[in-house]
Amino acid sequence: MRVRKKEWARPELEDANFVITSSDKYSENYKGRWHEEFKNSNPIYLELGCGTGKFISENAVKNQDINYIGIDFKDEILVYAKRTVKETLYLKDEYVENIRLIPMQIEFIENIFERDEISRVFINFCNPWPKRAHNKRRLTYNYFLEKYKGFMKANSQIWFKTDDRGLFDDSQEYLKSSGFVIRYQTYDLHKSNFEENITTEYEERFTSQGMPIMFLIAEMS
């Protein structure tokens, strides 16, 4: 989907103290130092492709003993995540400090995290890239999984949701061949026994249309 350029998006992102951009605090300077940024030793969960921020914001409110980092490439999308964070995380005028947003390409993700920094990775409704020639662009493809393994803690998990059956089936094979173990999977999340789900914007749209949501948890061995 083509997103129209919004010149005002980057200045608005730079004005938020929980958004890390190249013009103020370059994210690569935080490699190995994210616990210093959050000023605590709590686990750090990472959402790849955080969209307009509903999922990460609600998680941060619900789990204030966990730090969250959301990444998305387009300023024009992340600026809405920034607004969602501000709307969601202000509780009784007290700002919740456990969330950071970063505008960047996920392809360079290994440049900003050190080994054993991340305790969980969320991948929600990423582009399925259905053409075989484009499969390597999938965020669950082995090329990306090897990057994630470089900064995930031992026995940490990837939580993956999609509405695309082909992507879901293929992703299971990618994960297994990269050394992950599938601990949980369902082809219809909203009819399953899984109780920890927090919905995304896409998820609510798809379920309203009667589309099943597929979900799995893969653990790094």
C-alpha positions as CSV (number, residue, x, y, z in Angstrom):
1,M,0.0,0.0,0.0
2,R,1.4,3.4,-1.0
3,V,1.4,5.9,1.8
4,R,1.3,9.6,0.8
5,K,4.3,11.6,2.0
6,K,3.5,13.9,5.0
7,E,6.1,16.5,5.6
8,W,4.8,17.2,9.1
9,A,5.2,13.6,10.3
10,R,8.9,13.6,11.1
11,P,8.9,16.9,13.1
12,E,6.0,15.6,15.1
13,L,7.9,12.3,15.8
14,E,11.0,14.2,16.8
15,D,9.0,16.2,19.3
16,A,8.0,13.1,21.3
17,N,10.4,12.0,24.0
18,F,9.5,8.3,23.5
19,V,10.4,8.3,19.8
20,I,14.0,7.7,18.8
21,T,15.0,9.2,15.5
22,S,18.3,9.7,13.7
23,S,18.2,13.4,14.2
24,D,18.2,13.4,18.0
25,K,19.3,10.0,19.6
26,Y,20.5,7.8,16.8
27,S,19.2,4.3,17.6
28,E,22.5,2.5,16.9
29,N,23.9,4.3,19.9
30,Y,21.5,2.3,22.0
31,K,22.8,-1.1,21.0
32,G,23.5,-3.0,24.3
33,R,22.2,0.0,26.3
34,W,18.4,-0.3,26.1
35,H,18.0,-1.1,29.8
36,E,19.8,2.2,30.4
37,E,17.3,4.0,28.2
38,F,14.4,2.5,30.1
39,K,16.2,3.0,33.4
40,N,15.3,-0.5,34.7
41,S,16.2,-4.2,34.1
42,N,12.7,-5.3,33.0
43,P,12.3,-7.6,30.0
44,I,12.1,-5.9,26.6
45,Y,9.5,-6.9,24.1
46,L,9.8,-5.9,20.4
47,E,7.0,-5.4,17.9
48,L,8.1,-5.4,14.3
49,G,5.7,-3.3,12.2
50,C,3.8,-1.6,15.0
51,G,1.4,0.1,12.6
52,T,-0.8,2.8,14.3
53,G,0.1,1.6,17.8
54,K,-3.0,0.0,19.3
55,F,-1.3,-3.3,20.1
56,I,1.9,-2.0,21.6
57,S,0.1,0.7,23.6
58,E,-2.5,-1.6,25.2
59,N,0.3,-4.1,26.0
60,A,2.4,-1.3,27.7
61,V,-0.6,-0.3,29.8
62,K,-1.5,-3.8,30.8
63,N,2.1,-4.9,31.6
64,Q,3.9,-2.0,33.2
65,D,6.8,-4.2,34.4
66,I,7.7,-4.9,30.7
67,N,9.4,-2.5,28.3
68,Y,8.1,-2.3,24.7
69,I,9.8,-1.1,21.5
70,G,7.8,-0.6,18.3
71,I,9.4,-0.3,14.9
72,D,7.9,0.8,11.6
73,F,9.4,2.1,8.4
74,K,7.1,5.0,7.4
75,D,7.0,8.2,9.4
76,E,3.5,8.6,8.0
77,I,2.4,5.5,9.8
78,L,4.5,5.8,12.9
79,V,3.2,9.3,13.7
80,Y,-0.2,7.7,14.3
81,A,1.4,5.2,16.6
82,K,2.9,8.1,18.5
83,R,-0.5,9.7,18.9
84,T,-2.1,6.4,20.0
85,V,0.7,6.0,22.6
86,K,0.0,9.5,24.0
87,E,-3.8,8.9,24.1
88,T,-3.5,5.4,25.7
89,L,-0.6,5.7,28.1
90,Y,-1.6,8.8,29.9
91,L,-3.2,7.5,33.1
92,K,-4.3,10.1,35.6
93,D,-1.9,12.6,33.9
94,E,1.1,10.3,34.7
95,Y,3.1,9.2,31.7
96,V,4.0,5.5,31.5
97,E,7.7,5.2,30.6
98,N,7.8,1.7,29.3
99,I,7.5,2.3,25.5
100,R,9.8,3.5,22.7
101,L,9.1,3.9,19.0
102,I,11.7,3.9,16.2
103,P,11.2,4.7,12.5
104,M,13.5,2.4,10.6
105,Q,13.7,-0.4,8.1
106,I,13.5,-3.8,9.8
107,E,16.1,-5.2,7.4
108,F,18.7,-3.3,9.6
109,I,17.3,-4.5,12.9
110,E,20.5,-6.2,14.1
111,N,22.3,-2.8,14.1
112,I,20.4,-1.6,17.1
113,F,20.2,-4.6,19.5
114,E,22.8,-6.5,21.2
115,R,22.8,-10.3,22.0
116,D,20.3,-11.3,24.7
117,E,18.6,-7.9,24.8
118,I,15.1,-8.9,23.6
119,S,12.8,-11.3,25.5
120,R,9.9,-11.5,23.0
121,V,9.3,-10.5,19.4
122,F,5.8,-9.8,18.1
123,I,5.1,-10.0,14.3
124,N,1.5,-9.0,13.6
125,F,-0.1,-9.2,10.1
126,C,3.1,-8.5,8.1
127,N,3.1,-8.3,4.3
128,P,2.6,-12.0,3.1
129,W,4.6,-11.4,-0.1
130,P,2.7,-14.3,-1.8
131,K,4.8,-14.5,-5.0
132,R,7.5,-17.1,-4.6
133,A,10.2,-14.7,-5.9
134,H,9.3,-12.3,-3.1
135,N,9.1,-14.8,-0.2
136,K,12.5,-13.7,1.1
137,R,11.0,-10.3,2.1
138,R,8.6,-12.0,4.6
139,L,9.5,-11.0,8.2
140,T,9.2,-14.7,9.2
141,Y,11.6,-15.8,6.5
142,N,14.9,-17.5,7.5
143,Y,16.9,-14.4,6.5
144,F,15.1,-12.3,9.1
145,L,14.9,-15.1,11.7
146,E,18.6,-15.4,11.8
147,K,18.8,-11.6,12.5
148,Y,16.3,-12.0,15.4
149,K,18.3,-14.9,16.9
150,G,21.3,-12.6,17.2
151,F,19.6,-10.4,19.8
152,M,16.9,-12.7,21.4
153,K,17.5,-14.3,24.7
154,A,17.7,-18.1,25.0
155,N,14.2,-19.6,25.3
156,S,12.6,-16.4,24.3
157,Q,9.6,-16.4,21.9
158,I,8.2,-15.1,18.7
159,W,4.4,-14.4,18.7
160,F,3.1,-14.3,15.2
161,K,-0.4,-13.5,13.9
162,T,-1.7,-13.4,10.3
163,D,-4.8,-13.8,8.2
164,D,-2.9,-15.4,5.4
165,R,-2.9,-19.3,5.3
166,G,0.0,-19.6,2.9
167,L,2.2,-17.3,5.0
168,F,1.2,-19.1,8.2
169,D,2.0,-22.6,6.8
170,D,5.3,-21.5,5.3
171,S,6.3,-19.6,8.4
172,Q,6.1,-22.8,10.5
173,E,8.6,-24.4,8.2
174,Y,10.9,-21.3,8.3
175,L,10.8,-21.3,12.0
176,K,11.5,-25.0,12.4
177,S,14.4,-24.9,9.9
178,S,15.9,-21.9,11.9
179,G,15.9,-23.9,15.1
180,F,12.7,-22.6,16.7
181,V,10.2,-24.9,18.4
182,I,6.4,-24.3,17.9
183,R,4.9,-24.2,21.3
184,Y,1.4,-23.2,20.4
185,Q,-0.5,-22.7,17.2
186,T,-4.1,-22.3,16.1
187,Y,-5.8,-21.6,12.8
188,D,-8.6,-19.7,14.5
189,L,-7.4,-17.6,17.4
190,H,-10.7,-16.2,18.4
191,K,-12.3,-19.6,18.7
192,S,-9.3,-21.1,20.5
193,N,-8.5,-21.4,24.2
194,F,-5.8,-18.7,24.1
195,E,-6.6,-16.0,26.7
196,E,-3.7,-13.5,26.4
197,N,-4.6,-12.0,23.1
198,I,-4.6,-8.3,22.5
199,T,-6.1,-7.3,19.1
200,T,-4.5,-5.1,16.5
201,E,-6.3,-2.7,14.1
202,Y,-6.1,-5.2,11.3
203,E,-7.3,-8.0,13.4
204,E,-10.4,-6.2,14.4
205,R,-11.1,-5.4,10.8
206,F,-10.6,-9.0,9.6
207,T,-12.6,-10.6,12.4
208,S,-15.5,-8.2,11.7
209,Q,-15.5,-9.7,8.2
210,G,-15.6,-13.2,9.5
211,M,-12.0,-14.0,8.6
212,P,-10.1,-16.4,10.9
213,I,-6.9,-15.2,12.5
214,M,-4.0,-17.6,12.7
215,F,-1.5,-17.5,15.6
216,L,1.5,-19.3,16.8
217,I,4.2,-19.0,19.5
218,A,7.7,-20.2,18.5
219,E,10.4,-20.6,21.1
220,M,14.1,-20.2,20.4
221,S,16.0,-23.3,21.5
